[in-house]
Amino acid sequence: MAGPLPLGDPAPADGHLPADLPIDTTVPFSAYLHIPFCTVRCGYCDFNTYTSTELRGAKQEDYASTLISEIALARRVLGDAGALRPMDTVFFGGGTPTLLPAGDLARMLEAATGAFGLADGAEVTVEANPDTVTPEVARTLARAGVTRMSVGMQSAVPHVLAALDRTHRPENVRTAVSAAKDAGLAVSVDLIYGAPGESLSDWEASLDAALALDPDHISAYALIIEDGTKLARQIRRGEVPTPDDDLQADMYELADARLADGGFDWYEVSNWARTPDRRSRHNLAYWRGSDWWGFGPGAHSHVAGLRWWNVKHPAAYAQRLAAAESPAAGTERPDEESRTLERILLLSRIREGIAVDDVPSANRSRVAGLMADGLIDPVAALQGRIRLTLRGRLLADAVVRELTD
């Protein structure tokens, strides 16, 4: 289970949005549907997920109906606020969405589509564990309107998967990808690098295996040690080593080079796509500050600068909705300074970068130093945009500090 939720302000029991919220219905709208169930919890994971022994009365078989109740609430809230828009992207994340029957995922998507509508050419993604994808699952999802599957590969090396507490068999990744492709779905594969005991050659083998799958999109995330996780406790006790920053940097550079050779272009620090139309439009909606409603326990939402988040436990989530109450636990409206920091933090990570004029005026003089240090593209900077170089991607946090401190 993830750490504590933010404190924020109390959320209204009816979920209604403030009357003075400056809603712009031309801003794209997305939906995130959180499926909080896992067979086991991976040692590195701090997402809001639950195994069967942690549900305390909540039932997986009731979950689709419970989440559909929140969809109905969202339809009323957004309708009352004049904020209804068709969904540009939908994302089923987790947890392990494909632990639920594909028919349950289809029912939730049907309810969301009925409530909000789908924009033409909408992107609809389902995250999947390789061991839970069969040809029939993929076909059912495709018939329901899913367009894309994100397969949690993580690694092709058994001892690396074991270090991450991943239980899937490496060979099942190919089976899952084939099933998705045969059903007409676009495919992304997710990788993690820097696991305890993982060598550069291990990572190279995983990259080669991912490229051999011929996916449309590849994500590669550096392992981050989150407080409260099993892996953090193992490191604290000296049972496994702390990830090596220099090795992770070498792994990133290897990934960027190998993926480029394989026909992929980076478009966000940790994401590469074969063509621009295969980029994750849902994640781009987050990075660009669009509006979205997050459904499910612990899910976060954002509309017109207002943020709120749901109660964490599936049982508490179900109880709120059964009582015809909003499951929101808290809400906040960040001030302009906080919004500027977040905008720079997010937009600087994507290939298009951020306009120099969007940086606080007191910090624009630092752009020259970032150019001199090789952290941002000098040609783009002279044209008024801040775009990270490869070295800048490795030191993205340092760039953000220079632009905001």
C-alpha positions as CSV (number, residue, x, y, z in Angstrom):
1,M,0.0,0.0,0.0
2,A,1.2,3.5,-0.8
3,G,2.1,6.1,1.8
4,P,-0.3,8.5,3.3
5,L,-2.5,10.8,1.2
6,P,-1.8,14.5,1.1
7,L,-3.6,16.5,3.8
8,G,-5.3,19.2,1.8
9,D,-8.7,20.7,2.6
10,P,-11.9,18.7,3.4
11,A,-13.7,17.5,0.3
12,P,-17.4,18.2,-0.1
13,A,-19.5,15.1,0.6
14,D,-21.5,15.6,-2.6
15,G,-18.3,16.0,-4.7
16,H,-19.4,19.2,-6.2
17,L,-16.8,21.6,-7.7
18,P,-16.4,25.2,-6.5
19,A,-18.7,27.7,-8.3
20,D,-15.7,30.0,-9.1
21,L,-13.6,27.3,-10.7
22,P,-12.4,28.6,-14.1
23,I,-13.3,25.6,-16.2
24,D,-12.3,25.7,-19.9
25,T,-14.1,23.0,-21.8
26,T,-11.7,23.3,-24.7
27,V,-9.0,21.7,-22.5
28,P,-8.8,17.9,-23.2
29,F,-10.4,15.6,-20.7
30,S,-9.1,12.2,-19.7
31,A,-10.2,9.4,-17.4
32,Y,-8.0,7.2,-15.2
33,L,-9.5,4.0,-13.8
34,H,-7.5,2.5,-10.9
35,I,-7.7,-1.2,-10.4
36,P,-6.0,-1.7,-7.0
37,F,-5.6,-5.5,-7.0
38,C,-2.4,-7.6,-7.2
39,T,-1.6,-11.2,-6.7
40,V,1.5,-10.2,-4.8
41,R,3.1,-6.8,-4.1
42,C,6.4,-6.2,-5.8
43,G,9.2,-5.2,-3.4
44,Y,9.8,-1.8,-5.1
45,C,6.1,-0.8,-5.5
46,D,4.5,2.0,-3.4
47,F,1.3,2.2,-5.5
48,N,-2.1,2.0,-3.8
49,T,-2.5,-1.8,-4.3
50,Y,-3.9,-4.6,-2.3
51,T,-3.5,-8.4,-2.2
52,S,-6.4,-10.7,-1.4
53,T,-5.4,-10.8,2.3
54,E,-5.6,-7.0,2.6
55,L,-9.0,-6.3,1.3
56,R,-10.8,-6.4,4.7
57,G,-14.3,-7.0,3.3
58,A,-13.9,-5.4,-0.1
59,K,-14.6,-7.9,-2.9
60,Q,-12.9,-7.9,-6.3
61,E,-16.1,-9.3,-7.9
62,D,-18.0,-6.1,-6.8
63,Y,-15.4,-3.7,-7.9
64,A,-16.7,-2.9,-11.4
65,S,-20.1,-2.0,-10.0
66,T,-18.6,0.2,-7.3
67,L,-16.4,2.1,-9.7
68,I,-19.3,2.6,-12.1
69,S,-21.1,4.3,-9.2
70,E,-18.3,6.9,-9.1
71,I,-18.6,7.3,-12.9
72,A,-22.3,8.3,-12.3
73,L,-21.2,10.7,-9.6
74,A,-18.6,12.3,-11.9
75,R,-21.2,12.7,-14.6
76,R,-23.5,14.6,-12.2
77,V,-20.7,16.7,-10.8
78,L,-19.2,17.7,-14.1
79,G,-22.6,18.2,-15.7
80,D,-23.7,20.5,-12.9
81,A,-20.4,22.5,-13.4
82,G,-20.8,22.8,-17.1
83,A,-17.6,20.8,-17.5
84,L,-18.7,17.8,-19.5
85,R,-16.4,16.8,-22.4
86,P,-15.8,13.6,-24.3
87,M,-12.8,11.6,-23.1
88,D,-9.6,12.0,-25.3
89,T,-7.9,9.3,-23.4
90,V,-8.8,6.5,-20.9
91,F,-6.3,4.5,-18.9
92,F,-6.8,1.4,-16.8
93,G,-3.9,1.3,-14.4
94,G,-3.1,-0.5,-11.2
95,G,-2.4,-2.7,-9.6
96,T,-3.1,-5.3,-12.2
97,P,-6.2,-4.4,-14.2
98,T,-6.1,-7.7,-16.0
99,L,-6.6,-9.6,-12.7
100,L,-10.3,-8.6,-13.2
101,P,-12.3,-10.4,-15.9
102,A,-12.0,-8.6,-19.2
103,G,-15.8,-8.3,-19.1
104,D,-15.6,-6.2,-16.0
105,L,-13.1,-3.8,-17.6
106,A,-15.4,-3.7,-20.6
107,R,-18.4,-2.8,-18.4
108,M,-16.4,0.1,-16.8
109,L,-15.4,1.4,-20.1
110,E,-18.9,1.2,-21.4
111,A,-20.2,3.1,-18.4
112,A,-17.5,5.9,-18.8
113,T,-18.3,6.2,-22.5
114,G,-22.0,6.4,-21.8
115,A,-21.4,9.1,-19.2
116,F,-18.9,11.3,-21.1
117,G,-18.5,10.0,-24.6
118,L,-15.3,9.3,-26.4
119,A,-13.6,11.8,-28.7
120,D,-12.9,10.7,-32.2
121,G,-9.7,8.6,-32.3
122,A,-9.6,8.4,-28.5
123,E,-6.7,6.4,-26.9
124,V,-7.9,3.7,-24.5
125,T,-5.1,1.8,-22.7
126,V,-5.1,-1.2,-20.3
127,E,-2.0,-2.1,-18.3
128,A,-1.4,-5.8,-18.2
129,N,0.6,-8.4,-16.4
130,P,2.0,-10.8,-19.0
131,D,0.7,-13.9,-17.2
132,T,-2.9,-12.6,-17.3
133,V,-3.2,-11.9,-21.0
134,T,-4.8,-14.6,-23.3
135,P,-6.0,-14.2,-26.8
136,E,-9.6,-14.1,-25.6
137,V,-8.8,-11.4,-23.0
138,A,-7.1,-9.3,-25.7
139,R,-10.1,-9.8,-28.1
140,T,-12.6,-8.9,-25.5
141,L,-10.8,-5.7,-24.6
142,A,-10.5,-4.8,-28.3
143,R,-14.2,-5.4,-28.9
144,A,-15.0,-3.2,-25.9
145,G,-13.1,-0.2,-27.4
146,V,-9.6,-0.6,-25.9
147,T,-7.0,0.5,-28.4
148,R,-3.7,-0.1,-26.6
149,M,-2.1,-2.5,-24.1
150,S,0.8,-1.6,-21.9
151,V,2.6,-4.9,-20.9
152,G,4.6,-4.9,-17.7
153,M,7.7,-6.7,-19.0
154,Q,10.2,-5.0,-16.5
155,S,13.1,-7.3,-17.5
156,A,13.9,-10.3,-19.7
157,V,16.4,-11.7,-17.1
158,P,15.1,-14.1,-14.5
159,H,17.3,-13.0,-11.6
160,V,16.4,-9.4,-12.2
161,L,12.7,-10.2,-12.2
162,A,13.3,-12.1,-8.9
163,A,15.0,-9.1,-7.4
164,L,12.0,-7.0,-8.3
165,D,9.6,-9.7,-6.9
166,R,8.0,-10.0,-10.4
167,T,6.3,-13.4,-10.7
168,H,5.7,-13.6,-14.5
169,R,7.6,-15.9,-16.7
170,P,9.7,-14.0,-19.3
171,E,8.4,-16.1,-22.1
172,N,4.9,-15.0,-21.4
173,V,5.7,-11.4,-22.4
174,R,6.0,-12.5,-26.0
175,T,2.7,-14.5,-25.7
176,A,0.9,-11.4,-24.3
177,V,2.3,-9.1,-26.9
178,S,1.3,-11.5,-29.7
179,A,-2.2,-11.8,-28.3
180,A,-2.5,-8.0,-28.1
181,K,-1.2,-7.5,-31.7
182,D,-3.5,-10.2,-33.1
183,A,-6.4,-8.4,-31.5
184,G,-5.5,-5.2,-33.3
185,L,-4.1,-3.4,-30.2
186,A,-1.1,-1.1,-30.2
187,V,1.5,-2.3,-27.7
188,S,3.8,-0.7,-25.2
189,V,6.2,-2.5,-23.0
190,D,7.5,-1.2,-19.7
191,L,11.0,-1.8,-18.4
192,I,12.8,-1.0,-15.1
193,Y,16.5,-0.7,-14.8
194,G,18.9,-0.6,-11.9
195,A,17.5,-3.5,-9.8
196,P,19.8,-5.0,-7.2
197,G,22.3,-7.3,-9.0
198,E,21.4,-6.1,-12.5
199,S,24.5,-5.6,-14.7
200,L,24.8,-3.5,-17.8
201,S,24.8,-6.7,-19.9
202,D,21.6,-7.8,-18.1
203,W,20.0,-4.5,-19.1
204,E,21.3,-4.8,-22.7
205,A,19.7,-8.3,-22.9
206,S,16.3,-6.8,-21.7
207,L,16.5,-4.0,-24.2
208,D,17.3,-6.4,-27.0
209,A,14.4,-8.6,-26.0
210,A,12.0,-5.7,-25.8
211,L,13.0,-4.5,-29.3
212,A,12.6,-8.1,-30.6
213,L,8.9,-7.9,-29.6
214,D,8.5,-5.0,-32.2
215,P,6.2,-2.9,-29.9
216,D,5.0,0.6,-30.8
217,H,6.2,2.2,-27.6
218,I,8.8,1.4,-24.8
219,S,9.0,2.9,-21.3
220,A,12.2,2.5,-19.3
221,Y,12.1,3.7,-15.7
222,A,15.1,3.9,-13.3
223,L,14.4,2.0,-10.1
224,I,13.6,4.4,-7.3
225,I,13.7,3.3,-3.7
226,E,10.4,4.5,-2.1
227,D,10.1,4.7,1.7
228,G,8.0,2.0,3.2
229,T,8.5,-0.6,0.5
230,K,10.0,-4.0,1.1
231,L,13.0,-3.1,-1.0
232,A,13.7,0.0,1.1
233,R,13.7,-2.2,4.2
234,Q,16.0,-4.7,2.5
235,I,18.5,-1.9,1.7
236,R,18.3,-0.5,5.2
237,R,19.1,-3.9,6.6
238,G,22.0,-4.3,4.2
239,E,20.5,-7.3,2.5
240,V,20.8,-5.8,-1.0
241,P,22.8,-2.8,-2.3
242,T,21.5,0.6,-3.0
243,P,21.1,1.3,-6.7
244,D,24.3,2.7,-8.2
245,D,23.6,6.2,-9.7
246,D,26.5,5.9,-12.2
247,L,25.4,2.5,-13.4
248,Q,21.9,3.8,-13.8
249,A,23.2,6.7,-15.9
250,D,25.1,4.2,-18.1
251,M,22.0,2.1,-18.4
252,Y,19.9,5.2,-19.5
253,E,22.5,6.1,-22.1
254,L,22.6,2.5,-23.4
255,A,18.8,2.5,-23.6
256,D,18.6,5.8,-25.5
257,A,21.2,4.6,-28.0
258,R,19.8,1.1,-28.5
259,L,16.2,2.3,-28.8
260,A,17.3,5.0,-31.3
261,D,19.0,2.3,-33.4
262,G,15.8,0.3,-33.2
263,G,13.7,3.1,-34.7
264,F,12.4,4.7,-31.5
265,D,12.5,8.4,-30.7
266,W,12.4,9.7,-27.1
267,Y,9.5,12.1,-26.4
268,E,9.7,12.2,-22.6
269,V,12.6,11.4,-20.3
270,S,11.5,7.8,-19.7
271,N,9.5,7.1,-22.9
272,W,10.2,6.3,-26.5
273,A,7.8,5.8,-29.4
274,R,8.2,4.4,-32.9
275,T,6.2,7.2,-34.4
276,P,4.7,10.4,-32.9
277,D,1.2,8.9,-33.2
278,R,2.2,6.0,-30.9
279,R,3.2,8.3,-28.0
280,S,1.2,7.8,-24.8
281,R,-1.4,10.5,-25.2
282,H,-2.7,9.8,-21.7
283,N,0.6,10.4,-20.1
284,L,1.1,13.5,-22.2
285,A,-2.2,14.8,-20.8
286,Y,-0.7,14.7,-17.4
287,W,2.6,16.3,-18.4
288,R,0.7,19.1,-20.3
289,G,-1.7,19.8,-17.4
290,S,-4.9,18.7,-19.0
291,D,-8.1,17.8,-17.0
292,W,-8.7,14.3,-15.8
293,W,-10.9,12.4,-13.3
294,G,-9.2,9.6,-11.5
295,F,-11.7,6.8,-10.5
296,G,-11.0,4.2,-7.8
297,P,-9.4,4.1,-4.3
298,G,-6.5,6.5,-3.9
299,A,-6.9,7.9,-7.4
300,H,-6.1,11.6,-8.0
301,S,-8.1,14.1,-10.2
302,H,-7.5,17.5,-11.7
303,V,-9.9,20.0,-13.2
304,A,-9.0,23.6,-13.9
305,G,-6.3,23.8,-11.3
306,L,-8.4,22.0,-8.6
307,R,-7.0,18.7,-7.3
308,W,-8.6,16.0,-5.2
309,W,-7.9,12.5,-4.2
310,N,-10.0,9.5,-3.1
311,V,-9.8,7.5,0.1
312,K,-7.2,4.8,-0.2
313,H,-8.8,1.5,0.9
314,P,-11.2,-0.3,-1.4
315,A,-13.6,-1.0,1.5
316,A,-13.7,2.7,2.5
317,Y,-14.1,3.6,-1.2
318,A,-17.1,1.2,-1.5
319,Q,-18.7,2.4,1.7
320,R,-18.6,6.1,0.6
321,L,-20.2,5.3,-2.7
322,A,-22.8,2.9,-1.2
323,A,-23.9,5.9,1.0
324,A,-24.2,8.1,-2.1
325,E,-21.2,10.2,-1.0
326,S,-18.1,11.3,-2.9
327,P,-15.1,9.0,-2.2
328,A,-12.9,12.1,-2.2
329,A,-10.7,12.4,0.9
330,G,-9.2,15.8,0.3
331,T,-8.8,18.7,-2.1
332,E,-6.4,21.6,-2.9
333,R,-6.0,24.5,-5.2
334,P,-2.3,25.2,-5.6
335,D,-1.2,28.8,-5.7
336,E,0.4,30.4,-8.8
337,E,4.0,29.7,-7.6
338,S,3.2,26.0,-7.0
339,R,1.5,25.8,-10.4
340,T,4.5,27.4,-12.1
341,L,6.9,25.0,-10.4
342,E,4.8,22.0,-11.5
343,R,4.5,23.3,-15.0
344,I,8.2,23.6,-15.4
345,L,8.8,20.2,-13.7
346,L,6.5,18.4,-16.1
347,L,6.9,20.3,-19.4
348,S,10.7,20.3,-19.2
349,R,10.6,16.5,-19.3
350,I,9.0,16.2,-22.7
351,R,10.7,16.6,-26.1
352,E,8.8,19.9,-26.9
353,G,10.2,21.4,-23.7
354,I,8.9,24.7,-22.2
355,A,9.0,28.2,-23.5
356,V,11.7,30.4,-21.9
357,D,9.0,33.0,-21.3
358,D,7.2,30.5,-19.0
359,V,10.1,30.5,-16.6
360,P,10.0,33.1,-13.8
361,S,11.7,36.2,-15.1
362,A,14.3,36.1,-12.2
363,N,15.5,32.7,-13.4
364,R,15.8,33.3,-17.1
365,S,19.3,34.5,-16.8
366,R,20.3,30.9,-15.9
367,V,19.4,29.6,-19.3
368,A,22.8,30.6,-20.6
369,G,24.5,28.6,-17.9
370,L,22.4,25.5,-18.7
371,M,23.4,25.9,-22.4
372,A,27.1,26.2,-21.4
373,D,26.8,23.1,-19.2
374,G,25.3,21.1,-22.1
375,L,22.0,20.5,-20.3
376,I,19.7,22.2,-22.8
377,D,19.7,22.4,-26.6
378,P,21.4,25.8,-27.5
379,V,19.6,26.1,-30.8
380,A,16.2,25.6,-29.2
381,A,17.1,28.0,-26.4
382,L,18.0,30.8,-28.8
383,Q,14.6,30.2,-30.4
384,G,12.9,30.6,-27.1
385,R,12.4,27.0,-25.9
386,I,14.1,25.0,-23.2
387,R,14.7,21.4,-24.4
388,L,16.8,18.9,-22.6
389,T,19.9,17.3,-24.2
390,L,20.8,13.7,-23.4
391,R,23.0,15.0,-20.5
392,G,20.1,17.2,-19.5
393,R,17.7,14.2,-19.3
394,L,20.2,12.5,-17.0
395,L,20.2,15.7,-14.8
396,A,16.6,16.8,-15.3
397,D,16.0,17.5,-11.6
398,A,19.0,19.8,-11.6
399,V,17.7,21.7,-14.6
400,V,14.3,22.2,-12.9
401,R,16.1,23.5,-9.7
402,E,18.0,26.1,-11.8
403,L,14.8,27.3,-13.4
404,T,12.7,27.5,-10.3
405,D,14.9,28.1,-7.2
